[in-house]
Amino acid sequence: MSEPDDLLDSARRMLAVAERDLELDLPESACLTAHRAAAMATQAWLERRGQAWVSDRVRENVGLSPAAGEEIRADAELLDRHRADETRRWEPSIEGGAGEARAVLDAAGRILAFVDERIAGE
């Protein structure tokens, strides 16, 4: 396996961890982990394509694909609001708590599916 493949496998495992965190009523951890999973998946995809530089922001990474429609871009925006950032504290902004975390995890799942589709088409 290549490094991008390992990174993509790690992203899938992280999304499973985020699901577990949500089940344990840890919405902040679930959101942060879901963001990291999506960022890792998009990084793996870009590295497979030979991209020299990738971002820890999902929006910047999916923005490099003309195939990224409005829903994927909106998912990326939502996820980026939940990235680990030492300058701000996590605060729910949709329904709060588990409701917001569920939306974030669903967005991460769609981003991973988007990445899988891009890789399958290469």
Phi and psi restraints in degrees (range 20) as a CNS / XPLOR table:
assign (resid 1 and name C) (resid 2 and name N)
       (resid 2 and name CA) (resid 2 and name C) 1.0 -90.4 20.0 2
assign (resid 2 and name N) (resid 2 and name CA)
       (resid 2 and name C) (resid 3 and name N) 1.0 168.3 20.0 2
assign (resid 2 and name C) (resid 3 and name N)
       (resid 3 and name CA) (resid 3 and name C) 1.0 -59.2 20.0 2
assign (resid 3 and name N) (resid 3 and name CA)
       (resid 3 and name C) (resid 4 and name N) 1.0 -43.8 20.0 2
assign (resid 3 and name C) (resid 4 and name N)
       (resid 4 and name CA) (resid 4 and name C) 1.0 -60.2 20.0 2
assign (resid 4 and name N) (resid 4 and name CA)
       (resid 4 and name C) (resid 5 and name N) 1.0 -37.3 20.0 2
assign (resid 4 and name C) (resid 5 and name N)
       (resid 5 and name CA) (resid 5 and name C) 1.0 -64.6 20.0 2
assign (resid 5 and name N) (resid 5 and name CA)
       (resid 5 and name C) (resid 6 and name N) 1.0 -40.9 20.0 2
assign (resid 5 and name C) (resid 6 and name N)
       (resid 6 and name CA) (resid 6 and name C) 1.0 -62.7 20.0 2
assign (resid 6 and name N) (resid 6 and name CA)
       (resid 6 and name C) (resid 7 and name N) 1.0 -40.9 20.0 2
assign (resid 6 and name C) (resid 7 and name N)
       (resid 7 and name CA) (resid 7 and name C) 1.0 -63.9 20.0 2
assign (resid 7 and name N) (resid 7 and name CA)
       (resid 7 and name C) (resid 8 and name N) 1.0 -41.0 20.0 2
assign (resid 7 and name C) (resid 8 and name N)
       (resid 8 and name CA) (resid 8 and name C) 1.0 -66.6 20.0 2
assign (resid 8 and name N) (resid 8 and name CA)
       (resid 8 and name C) (resid 9 and name N) 1.0 -41.0 20.0 2
assign (resid 8 and name C) (resid 9 and name N)
       (resid 9 and name CA) (resid 9 and name C) 1.0 -62.0 20.0 2
assign (resid 9 and name N) (resid 9 and name CA)
       (resid 9 and name C) (resid 10 and name N) 1.0 -40.4 20.0 2
assign (resid 9 and name C) (resid 10 and name N)
       (resid 10 and name CA) (resid 10 and name C) 1.0 -63.2 20.0 2
assign (resid 10 and name N) (resid 10 and name CA)
       (resid 10 and name C) (resid 11 and name N) 1.0 -39.1 20.0 2
assign (resid 10 and name C) (resid 11 and name N)
       (resid 11 and name CA) (resid 11 and name C) 1.0 -61.7 20.0 2
assign (resid 11 and name N) (resid 11 and name CA)
       (resid 11 and name C) (resid 12 and name N) 1.0 -41.7 20.0 2
assign (resid 11 and name C) (resid 12 and name N)
       (resid 12 and name CA) (resid 12 and name C) 1.0 -64.8 20.0 2
assign (resid 12 and name N) (resid 12 and name CA)
       (resid 12 and name C) (resid 13 and name N) 1.0 -41.3 20.0 2
assign (resid 12 and name C) (resid 13 and name N)
       (resid 13 and name CA) (resid 13 and name C) 1.0 -65.1 20.0 2
assign (resid 13 and name N) (resid 13 and name CA)
       (resid 13 and name C) (resid 14 and name N) 1.0 -38.8 20.0 2
assign (resid 13 and name C) (resid 14 and name N)
       (resid 14 and name CA) (resid 14 and name C) 1.0 -65.0 20.0 2
assign (resid 14 and name N) (resid 14 and name CA)
       (resid 14 and name C) (resid 15 and name N) 1.0 -37.3 20.0 2
assign (resid 14 and name C) (resid 15 and name N)
       (resid 15 and name CA) (resid 15 and name C) 1.0 -64.8 20.0 2
assign (resid 15 and name N) (resid 15 and name CA)
       (resid 15 and name C) (resid 16 and name N) 1.0 -36.3 20.0 2
assign (resid 15 and name C) (resid 16 and name N)
       (resid 16 and name CA) (resid 16 and name C) 1.0 -65.1 20.0 2
assign (resid 16 and name N) (resid 16 and name CA)
       (resid 16 and name C) (resid 17 and name N) 1.0 -38.0 20.0 2
assign (resid 16 and name C) (resid 17 and name N)
       (resid 17 and name CA) (resid 17 and name C) 1.0 -65.0 20.0 2
assign (resid 17 and name N) (resid 17 and name CA)
       (resid 17 and name C) (resid 18 and name N) 1.0 -40.5 20.0 2
assign (resid 17 and name C) (resid 18 and name N)
       (resid 18 and name CA) (resid 18 and name C) 1.0 -61.6 20.0 2
assign (resid 18 and name N) (resid 18 and name CA)
       (resid 18 and name C) (resid 19 and name N) 1.0 -40.8 20.0 2
assign (resid 18 and name C) (resid 19 and name N)
       (resid 19 and name CA) (resid 19 and name C) 1.0 -60.7 20.0 2
assign (resid 19 and name N) (resid 19 and name CA)
       (resid 19 and name C) (resid 20 and name N) 1.0 -43.0 20.0 2
assign (resid 19 and name C) (resid 20 and name N)
       (resid 20 and name CA) (resid 20 and name C) 1.0 -63.5 20.0 2
assign (resid 20 and name N) (resid 20 and name CA)
       (resid 20 and name C) (resid 21 and name N) 1.0 -42.1 20.0 2
assign (resid 20 and name C) (resid 21 and name N)
       (resid 21 and name CA) (resid 21 and name C) 1.0 -59.4 20.0 2
assign (resid 21 and name N) (resid 21 and name CA)
       (resid 21 and name C) (resid 22 and name N) 1.0 -39.6 20.0 2
assign (resid 21 and name C) (resid 22 and name N)
       (resid 22 and name CA) (resid 22 and name C) 1.0 -64.3 20.0 2
assign (resid 22 and name N) (resid 22 and name CA)
       (resid 22 and name C) (resid 23 and name N) 1.0 -42.0 20.0 2
assign (resid 22 and name C) (resid 23 and name N)
       (resid 23 and name CA) (resid 23 and name C) 1.0 -62.2 20.0 2
assign (resid 23 and name N) (resid 23 and name CA)
       (resid 23 and name C) (resid 24 and name N) 1.0 -30.8 20.0 2
assign (resid 23 and name C) (resid 24 and name N)
       (resid 24 and name CA) (resid 24 and name C) 1.0 -87.0 20.0 2
assign (resid 24 and name N) (resid 24 and name CA)
       (resid 24 and name C) (resid 25 and name N) 1.0 8.8 20.0 2
assign (resid 24 and name C) (resid 25 and name N)
       (resid 25 and name CA) (resid 25 and name C) 1.0 60.9 20.0 2
assign (resid 25 and name N) (resid 25 and name CA)
       (resid 25 and name C) (resid 26 and name N) 1.0 46.1 20.0 2
assign (resid 25 and name C) (resid 26 and name N)
       (resid 26 and name CA) (resid 26 and name C) 1.0 -119.8 20.0 2
assign (resid 26 and name N) (resid 26 and name CA)
       (resid 26 and name C) (resid 27 and name N) 1.0 70.2 20.0 2
assign (resid 26 and name C) (resid 27 and name N)
       (resid 27 and name CA) (resid 27 and name C) 1.0 -63.8 20.0 2
assign (resid 27 and name N) (resid 27 and name CA)
       (resid 27 and name C) (resid 28 and name N) 1.0 -35.2 20.0 2
assign (resid 27 and name C) (resid 28 and name N)
       (resid 28 and name CA) (resid 28 and name C) 1.0 -64.5 20.0 2
assign (resid 28 and name N) (resid 28 and name CA)
       (resid 28 and name C) (resid 29 and name N) 1.0 -47.0 20.0 2
assign (resid 28 and name C) (resid 29 and name N)
       (resid 29 and name CA) (resid 29 and name C) 1.0 -62.1 20.0 2
assign (resid 29 and name N) (resid 29 and name CA)
       (resid 29 and name C) (resid 30 and name N) 1.0 -40.6 20.0 2
assign (resid 29 and name C) (resid 30 and name N)
       (resid 30 and name CA) (resid 30 and name C) 1.0 -60.4 20.0 2
assign (resid 30 and name N) (resid 30 and name CA)
       (resid 30 and name C) (resid 31 and name N) 1.0 -44.3 20.0 2
assign (resid 30 and name C) (resid 31 and name N)
       (resid 31 and name CA) (resid 31 and name C) 1.0 -66.3 20.0 2
assign (resid 31 and name N) (resid 31 and name CA)
       (resid 31 and name C) (resid 32 and name N) 1.0 -46.0 20.0 2
assign (resid 31 and name C) (resid 32 and name N)
       (resid 32 and name CA) (resid 32 and name C) 1.0 -63.3 20.0 2
assign (resid 32 and name N) (resid 32 and name CA)
       (resid 32 and name C) (resid 33 and name N) 1.0 -41.6 20.0 2
assign (resid 32 and name C) (resid 33 and name N)
       (resid 33 and name CA) (resid 33 and name C) 1.0 -69.2 20.0 2
assign (resid 33 and name N) (resid 33 and name CA)
       (resid 33 and name C) (resid 34 and name N) 1.0 -38.7 20.0 2
assign (resid 33 and name C) (resid 34 and name N)
       (resid 34 and name CA) (resid 34 and name C) 1.0 -63.2 20.0 2
assign (resid 34 and name N) (resid 34 and name CA)
       (resid 34 and name C) (resid 35 and name N) 1.0 -41.1 20.0 2
assign (resid 34 and name C) (resid 35 and name N)
       (resid 35 and name CA) (resid 35 and name C) 1.0 -61.1 20.0 2
assign (resid 35 and name N) (resid 35 and name CA)
       (resid 35 and name C) (resid 36 and name N) 1.0 -46.7 20.0 2
assign (resid 35 and name C) (resid 36 and name N)
       (resid 36 and name CA) (resid 36 and name C) 1.0 -62.1 20.0 2
assign (resid 36 and name N) (resid 36 and name CA)
       (resid 36 and name C) (resid 37 and name N) 1.0 -39.4 20.0 2
assign (resid 36 and name C) (resid 37 and name N)
       (resid 37 and name CA) (resid 37 and name C) 1.0 -61.7 20.0 2
assign (resid 37 and name N) (resid 37 and name CA)
       (resid 37 and name C) (resid 38 and name N) 1.0 -45.2 20.0 2
assign (resid 37 and name C) (resid 38 and name N)
       (resid 38 and name CA) (resid 38 and name C) 1.0 -65.8 20.0 2
assign (resid 38 and name N) (resid 38 and name CA)
       (resid 38 and name C) (resid 39 and name N) 1.0 -41.2 20.0 2
assign (resid 38 and name C) (resid 39 and name N)
       (resid 39 and name CA) (resid 39 and name C) 1.0 -62.7 20.0 2
assign (resid 39 and name N) (resid 39 and name CA)
       (resid 39 and name C) (resid 40 and name N) 1.0 -43.1 20.0 2
assign (resid 39 and name C) (resid 40 and name N)
       (resid 40 and name CA) (resid 40 and name C) 1.0 -64.2 20.0 2
assign (resid 40 and name N) (resid 40 and name CA)
       (resid 40 and name C) (resid 41 and name N) 1.0 -41.0 20.0 2
assign (resid 40 and name C) (resid 41 and name N)
       (resid 41 and name CA) (resid 41 and name C) 1.0 -63.0 20.0 2
assign (resid 41 and name N) (resid 41 and name CA)
       (resid 41 and name C) (resid 42 and name N) 1.0 -44.9 20.0 2
assign (resid 41 and name C) (resid 42 and name N)
       (resid 42 and name CA) (resid 42 and name C) 1.0 -68.6 20.0 2
assign (resid 42 and name N) (resid 42 and name CA)
       (resid 42 and name C) (resid 43 and name N) 1.0 -34.7 20.0 2
assign (resid 42 and name C) (resid 43 and name N)
       (resid 43 and name CA) (resid 43 and name C) 1.0 -63.7 20.0 2
assign (resid 43 and name N) (resid 43 and name CA)
       (resid 43 and name C) (resid 44 and name N) 1.0 -43.0 20.0 2
assign (resid 43 and name C) (resid 44 and name N)
       (resid 44 and name CA) (resid 44 and name C) 1.0 -60.9 20.0 2
assign (resid 44 and name N) (resid 44 and name CA)
       (resid 44 and name C) (resid 45 and name N) 1.0 -44.1 20.0 2
assign (resid 44 and name C) (resid 45 and name N)
       (resid 45 and name CA) (resid 45 and name C) 1.0 -60.8 20.0 2
assign (resid 45 and name N) (resid 45 and name CA)
       (resid 45 and name C) (resid 46 and name N) 1.0 -47.1 20.0 2
assign (resid 45 and name C) (resid 46 and name N)
       (resid 46 and name CA) (resid 46 and name C) 1.0 -66.5 20.0 2
assign (resid 46 and name N) (resid 46 and name CA)
       (resid 46 and name C) (resid 47 and name N) 1.0 -37.8 20.0 2
assign (resid 46 and name C) (resid 47 and name N)
       (resid 47 and name CA) (resid 47 and name C) 1.0 -64.8 20.0 2
assign (resid 47 and name N) (resid 47 and name CA)
       (resid 47 and name C) (resid 48 and name N) 1.0 -38.3 20.0 2
assign (resid 47 and name C) (resid 48 and name N)
       (resid 48 and name CA) (resid 48 and name C) 1.0 -60.3 20.0 2
assign (resid 48 and name N) (resid 48 and name CA)
       (resid 48 and name C) (resid 49 and name N) 1.0 -32.6 20.0 2
assign (resid 48 and name C) (resid 49 and name N)
       (resid 49 and name CA) (resid 49 and name C) 1.0 -82.5 20.0 2
assign (resid 49 and name N) (resid 49 and name CA)
       (resid 49 and name C) (resid 50 and name N) 1.0 -3.4 20.0 2
assign (resid 49 and name C) (resid 50 and name N)
       (resid 50 and name CA) (resid 50 and name C) 1.0 88.1 20.0 2
assign (resid 50 and name N) (resid 50 and name CA)
       (resid 50 and name C) (resid 51 and name N) 1.0 12.7 20.0 2
assign (resid 50 and name C) (resid 51 and name N)
       (resid 51 and name CA) (resid 51 and name C) 1.0 -64.1 20.0 2
assign (resid 51 and name N) (resid 51 and name CA)
       (resid 51 and name C) (resid 52 and name N) 1.0 126.4 20.0 2
assign (resid 51 and name C) (resid 52 and name N)
       (resid 52 and name CA) (resid 52 and name C) 1.0 -75.3 20.0 2
assign (resid 52 and name N) (resid 52 and name CA)
       (resid 52 and name C) (resid 53 and name N) 1.0 -31.8 20.0 2
assign (resid 52 and name C) (resid 53 and name N)
       (resid 53 and name CA) (resid 53 and name C) 1.0 -128.2 20.0 2
assign (resid 53 and name N) (resid 53 and name CA)
       (resid 53 and name C) (resid 54 and name N) 1.0 134.3 20.0 2
assign (resid 53 and name C) (resid 54 and name N)
       (resid 54 and name CA) (resid 54 and name C) 1.0 -130.4 20.0 2
assign (resid 54 and name N) (resid 54 and name CA)
       (resid 54 and name C) (resid 55 and name N) 1.0 160.2 20.0 2
assign (resid 54 and name C) (resid 55 and name N)
       (resid 55 and name CA) (resid 55 and name C) 1.0 -108.1 20.0 2
assign (resid 55 and name N) (resid 55 and name CA)
       (resid 55 and name C) (resid 56 and name N) 1.0 161.8 20.0 2
assign (resid 55 and name C) (resid 56 and name N)
       (resid 56 and name CA) (resid 56 and name C) 1.0 -89.2 20.0 2
assign (resid 56 and name N) (resid 56 and name CA)
       (resid 56 and name C) (resid 57 and name N) 1.0 4.6 20.0 2
assign (resid 56 and name C) (resid 57 and name N)
       (resid 57 and name CA) (resid 57 and name C) 1.0 -101.9 20.0 2
assign (resid 57 and name N) (resid 57 and name CA)
       (resid 57 and name C) (resid 58 and name N) 1.0 122.6 20.0 2
assign (resid 57 and name C) (resid 58 and name N)
       (resid 58 and name CA) (resid 58 and name C) 1.0 -61.5 20.0 2
assign (resid 58 and name N) (resid 58 and name CA)
       (resid 58 and name C) (resid 59 and name N) 1.0 -41.4 20.0 2
assign (resid 58 and name C) (resid 59 and name N)
       (resid 59 and name CA) (resid 59 and name C) 1.0 -57.8 20.0 2
assign (resid 59 and name N) (resid 59 and name CA)
       (resid 59 and name C) (resid 60 and name N) 1.0 -43.2 20.0 2
assign (resid 59 and name C) (resid 60 and name N)
       (resid 60 and name CA) (resid 60 and name C) 1.0 -65.9 20.0 2
assign (resid 60 and name N) (resid 60 and name CA)
       (resid 60 and name C) (resid 61 and name N) 1.0 -37.4 20.0 2
assign (resid 60 and name C) (resid 61 and name N)
       (resid 61 and name CA) (resid 61 and name C) 1.0 -71.6 20.0 2
assign (resid 61 and name N) (resid 61 and name CA)
       (resid 61 and name C) (resid 62 and name N) 1.0 -47.9 20.0 2
assign (resid 61 and name C) (resid 62 and name N)
       (resid 62 and name CA) (resid 62 and name C) 1.0 -70.3 20.0 2
assign (resid 62 and name N) (resid 62 and name CA)
       (resid 62 and name C) (resid 63 and name N) 1.0 -24.5 20.0 2
assign (resid 62 and name C) (resid 63 and name N)
       (resid 63 and name CA) (resid 63 and name C) 1.0 -63.9 20.0 2
assign (resid 63 and name N) (resid 63 and name CA)
       (resid 63 and name C) (resid 64 and name N) 1.0 -15.1 20.0 2
assign (resid 63 and name C) (resid 64 and name N)
       (resid 64 and name CA) (resid 64 and name C) 1.0 -79.0 20.0 2
assign (resid 64 and name N) (resid 64 and name CA)
       (resid 64 and name C) (resid 65 and name N) 1.0 -6.1 20.0 2
assign (resid 64 and name C) (resid 65 and name N)
       (resid 65 and name CA) (resid 65 and name C) 1.0 -109.3 20.0 2
assign (resid 65 and name N) (resid 65 and name CA)
       (resid 65 and name C) (resid 66 and name N) 1.0 122.8 20.0 2
assign (resid 65 and name C) (resid 66 and name N)
       (resid 66 and name CA) (resid 66 and name C) 1.0 -63.4 20.0 2
assign (resid 66 and name N) (resid 66 and name CA)
       (resid 66 and name C) (resid 67 and name N) 1.0 -19.4 20.0 2
assign (resid 66 and name C) (resid 67 and name N)
       (resid 67 and name CA) (resid 67 and name C) 1.0 -77.5 20.0 2
assign (resid 67 and name N) (resid 67 and name CA)
       (resid 67 and name C) (resid 68 and name N) 1.0 -9.4 20.0 2
assign (resid 67 and name C) (resid 68 and name N)
       (resid 68 and name CA) (resid 68 and name C) 1.0 -75.5 20.0 2
assign (resid 68 and name N) (resid 68 and name CA)
       (resid 68 and name C) (resid 69 and name N) 1.0 106.7 20.0 2
assign (resid 68 and name C) (resid 69 and name N)
       (resid 69 and name CA) (resid 69 and name C) 1.0 -80.4 20.0 2
assign (resid 69 and name N) (resid 69 and name CA)
       (resid 69 and name C) (resid 70 and name N) 1.0 -174.8 20.0 2
assign (resid 69 and name C) (resid 70 and name N)
       (resid 70 and name CA) (resid 70 and name C) 1.0 -62.1 20.0 2
assign (resid 70 and name N) (resid 70 and name CA)
       (resid 70 and name C) (resid 71 and name N) 1.0 -38.9 20.0 2
assign (resid 70 and name C) (resid 71 and name N)
       (resid 71 and name CA) (resid 71 and name C) 1.0 -64.4 20.0 2
assign (resid 71 and name N) (resid 71 and name CA)
       (resid 71 and name C) (resid 72 and name N) 1.0 -44.0 20.0 2
assign (resid 71 and name C) (resid 72 and name N)
       (resid 72 and name CA) (resid 72 and name C) 1.0 -65.1 20.0 2
assign (resid 72 and name N) (resid 72 and name CA)
       (resid 72 and name C) (resid 73 and name N) 1.0 -41.2 20.0 2
assign (resid 72 and name C) (resid 73 and name N)
       (resid 73 and name CA) (resid 73 and name C) 1.0 -65.0 20.0 2
assign (resid 73 and name N) (resid 73 and name CA)
       (resid 73 and name C) (resid 74 and name N) 1.0 -38.9 20.0 2
assign (resid 73 and name C) (resid 74 and name N)
       (resid 74 and name CA) (resid 74 and name C) 1.0 -66.3 20.0 2
assign (resid 74 and name N) (resid 74 and name CA)
       (resid 74 and name C) (resid 75 and name N) 1.0 -40.4 20.0 2
assign (resid 74 and name C) (resid 75 and name N)
       (resid 75 and name CA) (resid 75 and name C) 1.0 -60.1 20.0 2
assign (resid 75 and name N) (resid 75 and name CA)
       (resid 75 and name C) (resid 76 and name N) 1.0 -43.1 20.0 2
assign (resid 75 and name C) (resid 76 and name N)
       (resid 76 and name CA) (resid 76 and name C) 1.0 -62.7 20.0 2
assign (resid 76 and name N) (resid 76 and name CA)
       (resid 76 and name C) (resid 77 and name N) 1.0 -41.5 20.0 2
assign (resid 76 and name C) (resid 77 and name N)
       (resid 77 and name CA) (resid 77 and name C) 1.0 -60.7 20.0 2
assign (resid 77 and name N) (resid 77 and name CA)
       (resid 77 and name C) (resid 78 and name N) 1.0 -46.1 20.0 2
assign (resid 77 and name C) (resid 78 and name N)
       (resid 78 and name CA) (resid 78 and name C) 1.0 -59.9 20.0 2
assign (resid 78 and name N) (resid 78 and name CA)
       (resid 78 and name C) (resid 79 and name N) 1.0 -46.0 20.0 2
assign (resid 78 and name C) (resid 79 and name N)
       (resid 79 and name CA) (resid 79 and name C) 1.0 -62.6 20.0 2
assign (resid 79 and name N) (resid 79 and name CA)
       (resid 79 and name C) (resid 80 and name N) 1.0 -41.2 20.0 2
assign (resid 79 and name C) (resid 80 and name N)
       (resid 80 and name CA) (resid 80 and name C) 1.0 -65.8 20.0 2
assign (resid 80 and name N) (resid 80 and name CA)
       (resid 80 and name C) (resid 81 and name N) 1.0 -21.7 20.0 2
assign (resid 80 and name C) (resid 81 and name N)
       (resid 81 and name CA) (resid 81 and name C) 1.0 -71.1 20.0 2
assign (resid 81 and name N) (resid 81 and name CA)
       (resid 81 and name C) (resid 82 and name N) 1.0 -10.2 20.0 2
assign (resid 81 and name C) (resid 82 and name N)
       (resid 82 and name CA) (resid 82 and name C) 1.0 -118.0 20.0 2
assign (resid 82 and name N) (resid 82 and name CA)
       (resid 82 and name C) (resid 83 and name N) 1.0 21.1 20.0 2
assign (resid 82 and name C) (resid 83 and name N)
       (resid 83 and name CA) (resid 83 and name C) 1.0 -78.7 20.0 2
assign (resid 83 and name N) (resid 83 and name CA)
       (resid 83 and name C) (resid 84 and name N) 1.0 154.4 20.0 2
assign (resid 83 and name C) (resid 84 and name N)
       (resid 84 and name CA) (resid 84 and name C) 1.0 -64.6 20.0 2
assign (resid 84 and name N) (resid 84 and name CA)
       (resid 84 and name C) (resid 85 and name N) 1.0 124.6 20.0 2
assign (resid 84 and name C) (resid 85 and name N)
       (resid 85 and name CA) (resid 85 and name C) 1.0 -147.8 20.0 2
assign (resid 85 and name N) (resid 85 and name CA)
       (resid 85 and name C) (resid 86 and name N) 1.0 118.2 20.0 2
assign (resid 85 and name C) (resid 86 and name N)
       (resid 86 and name CA) (resid 86 and name C) 1.0 -68.6 20.0 2
assign (resid 86 and name N) (resid 86 and name CA)
       (resid 86 and name C) (resid 87 and name N) 1.0 -14.4 20.0 2
assign (resid 86 and name C) (resid 87 and name N)
       (resid 87 and name CA) (resid 87 and name C) 1.0 -89.2 20.0 2
assign (resid 87 and name N) (resid 87 and name CA)
       (resid 87 and name C) (resid 88 and name N) 1.0 -6.4 20.0 2
assign (resid 87 and name C) (resid 88 and name N)
       (resid 88 and name CA) (resid 88 and name C) 1.0 -142.9 20.0 2
assign (resid 88 and name N) (resid 88 and name CA)
       (resid 88 and name C) (resid 89 and name N) 1.0 157.4 20.0 2
assign (resid 88 and name C) (resid 89 and name N)
       (resid 89 and name CA) (resid 89 and name C) 1.0 -98.2 20.0 2
assign (resid 89 and name N) (resid 89 and name CA)
       (resid 89 and name C) (resid 90 and name N) 1.0 145.5 20.0 2
assign (resid 89 and name C) (resid 90 and name N)
       (resid 90 and name CA) (resid 90 and name C) 1.0 -67.9 20.0 2
assign (resid 90 and name N) (resid 90 and name CA)
       (resid 90 and name C) (resid 91 and name N) 1.0 131.6 20.0 2
assign (resid 90 and name C) (resid 91 and name N)
       (resid 91 and name CA) (resid 91 and name C) 1.0 -139.1 20.0 2
assign (resid 91 and name N) (resid 91 and name CA)
       (resid 91 and name C) (resid 92 and name N) 1.0 132.0 20.0 2
assign (resid 91 and name C) (resid 92 and name N)
       (resid 92 and name CA) (resid 92 and name C) 1.0 -61.1 20.0 2
assign (resid 92 and name N) (resid 92 and name CA)
       (resid 92 and name C) (resid 93 and name N) 1.0 142.3 20.0 2
assign (resid 92 and name C) (resid 93 and name N)
       (resid 93 and name CA) (resid 93 and name C) 1.0 -130.7 20.0 2
assign (resid 93 and name N) (resid 93 and name CA)
       (resid 93 and name C) (resid 94 and name N) 1.0 -11.1 20.0 2
assign (resid 93 and name C) (resid 94 and name N)
       (resid 94 and name CA) (resid 94 and name C) 1.0 -97.5 20.0 2
assign (resid 94 and name N) (resid 94 and name CA)
       (resid 94 and name C) (resid 95 and name N) 1.0 -96.5 20.0 2
assign (resid 94 and name C) (resid 95 and name N)
       (resid 95 and name CA) (resid 95 and name C) 1.0 -95.7 20.0 2
assign (resid 95 and name N) (resid 95 and name CA)
       (resid 95 and name C) (resid 96 and name N) 1.0 -12.0 20.0 2
assign (resid 95 and name C) (resid 96 and name N)
       (resid 96 and name CA) (resid 96 and name C) 1.0 86.9 20.0 2
assign (resid 96 and name N) (resid 96 and name CA)
       (resid 96 and name C) (resid 97 and name N) 1.0 155.1 20.0 2
assign (resid 96 and name C) (resid 97 and name N)
       (resid 97 and name CA) (resid 97 and name C) 1.0 51.1 20.0 2
assign (resid 97 and name N) (resid 97 and name CA)
       (resid 97 and name C) (resid 98 and name N) 1.0 -129.6 20.0 2
assign (resid 97 and name C) (resid 98 and name N)
       (resid 98 and name CA) (resid 98 and name C) 1.0 -64.4 20.0 2
assign (resid 98 and name N) (resid 98 and name CA)
       (resid 98 and name C) (resid 99 and name N) 1.0 -33.7 20.0 2
assign (resid 98 and name C) (resid 99 and name N)
       (resid 99 and name CA) (resid 99 and name C) 1.0 -62.7 20.0 2
assign (resid 99 and name N) (resid 99 and name CA)
       (resid 99 and name C) (resid 100 and name N) 1.0 -44.7 20.0 2
assign (resid 99 and name C) (resid 100 and name N)
       (resid 100 and name CA) (resid 100 and name C) 1.0 -68.2 20.0 2
assign (resid 100 and name N) (resid 100 and name CA)
       (resid 100 and name C) (resid 101 and name N) 1.0 -43.2 20.0 2
assign (resid 100 and name C) (resid 101 and name N)
       (resid 101 and name CA) (resid 101 and name C) 1.0 -59.6 20.0 2
assign (resid 101 and name N) (resid 101 and name CA)
       (resid 101 and name C) (resid 102 and name N) 1.0 -39.8 20.0 2
assign (resid 101 and name C) (resid 102 and name N)
       (resid 102 and name CA) (resid 102 and name C) 1.0 -61.1 20.0 2
assign (resid 102 and name N) (resid 102 and name CA)
       (resid 102 and name C) (resid 103 and name N) 1.0 -42.8 20.0 2
assign (resid 102 and name C) (resid 103 and name N)
       (resid 103 and name CA) (resid 103 and name C) 1.0 -63.2 20.0 2
assign (resid 103 and name N) (resid 103 and name CA)
       (resid 103 and name C) (resid 104 and name N) 1.0 -40.1 20.0 2
assign (resid 103 and name C) (resid 104 and name N)
       (resid 104 and name CA) (resid 104 and name C) 1.0 -66.9 20.0 2
assign (resid 104 and name N) (resid 104 and name CA)
       (resid 104 and name C) (resid 105 and name N) 1.0 -44.0 20.0 2
assign (resid 104 and name C) (resid 105 and name N)
       (resid 105 and name CA) (resid 105 and name C) 1.0 -64.7 20.0 2
assign (resid 105 and name N) (resid 105 and name CA)
       (resid 105 and name C) (resid 106 and name N) 1.0 -39.7 20.0 2
assign (resid 105 and name C) (resid 106 and name N)
       (resid 106 and name CA) (resid 106 and name C) 1.0 -62.5 20.0 2
assign (resid 106 and name N) (resid 106 and name CA)
       (resid 106 and name C) (resid 107 and name N) 1.0 -40.9 20.0 2
assign (resid 106 and name C) (resid 107 and name N)
       (resid 107 and name CA) (resid 107 and name C) 1.0 -62.4 20.0 2
assign (resid 107 and name N) (resid 107 and name CA)
       (resid 107 and name C) (resid 108 and name N) 1.0 -42.2 20.0 2
assign (resid 107 and name C) (resid 108 and name N)
       (resid 108 and name CA) (resid 108 and name C) 1.0 -62.7 20.0 2
assign (resid 108 and name N) (resid 108 and name CA)
       (resid 108 and name C) (resid 109 and name N) 1.0 -40.0 20.0 2
assign (resid 108 and name C) (resid 109 and name N)
       (resid 109 and name CA) (resid 109 and name C) 1.0 -61.4 20.0 2
assign (resid 109 and name N) (resid 109 and name CA)
       (resid 109 and name C) (resid 110 and name N) 1.0 -40.2 20.0 2
assign (resid 109 and name C) (resid 110 and name N)
       (resid 110 and name CA) (resid 110 and name C) 1.0 -68.1 20.0 2
assign (resid 110 and name N) (resid 110 and name CA)
       (resid 110 and name C) (resid 111 and name N) 1.0 -36.2 20.0 2
assign (resid 110 and name C) (resid 111 and name N)
       (resid 111 and name CA) (resid 111 and name C) 1.0 -64.4 20.0 2
assign (resid 111 and name N) (resid 111 and name CA)
       (resid 111 and name C) (resid 112 and name N) 1.0 -44.4 20.0 2
assign (resid 111 and name C) (resid 112 and name N)
       (resid 112 and name CA) (resid 112 and name C) 1.0 -62.5 20.0 2
assign (resid 112 and name N) (resid 112 and name CA)
       (resid 112 and name C) (resid 113 and name N) 1.0 -39.0 20.0 2
assign (resid 112 and name C) (resid 113 and name N)
       (resid 113 and name CA) (resid 113 and name C) 1.0 -64.5 20.0 2
assign (resid 113 and name N) (resid 113 and name CA)
       (resid 113 and name C) (resid 114 and name N) 1.0 -39.9 20.0 2
assign (resid 113 and name C) (resid 114 and name N)
       (resid 114 and name CA) (resid 114 and name C) 1.0 -59.6 20.0 2
assign (resid 114 and name N) (resid 114 and name CA)
       (resid 114 and name C) (resid 115 and name N) 1.0 -45.9 20.0 2
assign (resid 114 and name C) (resid 115 and name N)
       (resid 115 and name CA) (resid 115 and name C) 1.0 -62.5 20.0 2
assign (resid 115 and name N) (resid 115 and name CA)
       (resid 115 and name C) (resid 116 and name N) 1.0 -45.0 20.0 2
assign (resid 115 and name C) (resid 116 and name N)
       (resid 116 and name CA) (resid 116 and name C) 1.0 -58.4 20.0 2
assign (resid 116 and name N) (resid 116 and name CA)
       (resid 116 and name C) (resid 117 and name N) 1.0 -40.8 20.0 2
assign (resid 116 and name C) (resid 117 and name N)
       (resid 117 and name CA) (resid 117 and name C) 1.0 -64.3 20.0 2
assign (resid 117 and name N) (resid 117 and name CA)
       (resid 117 and name C) (resid 118 and name N) 1.0 -41.8 20.0 2
assign (resid 117 and name C) (resid 118 and name N)
       (resid 118 and name CA) (resid 118 and name C) 1.0 -64.0 20.0 2
assign (resid 118 and name N) (resid 118 and name CA)
       (resid 118 and name C) (resid 119 and name N) 1.0 -42.6 20.0 2
assign (resid 118 and name C) (resid 119 and name N)
       (resid 119 and name CA) (resid 119 and name C) 1.0 -66.9 20.0 2
assign (resid 119 and name N) (resid 119 and name CA)
       (resid 119 and name C) (resid 120 and name N) 1.0 -41.6 20.0 2
assign (resid 119 and name C) (resid 120 and name N)
       (resid 120 and name CA) (resid 120 and name C) 1.0 -62.6 20.0 2
assign (resid 120 and name N) (resid 120 and name CA)
       (resid 120 and name C) (resid 121 and name N) 1.0 -30.1 20.0 2
assign (resid 120 and name C) (resid 121 and name N)
       (resid 121 and name CA) (resid 121 and name C) 1.0 -84.1 20.0 2
assign (resid 121 and name N) (resid 121 and name CA)
       (resid 121 and name C) (resid 122 and name N) 1.0 -4.1 20.0 2
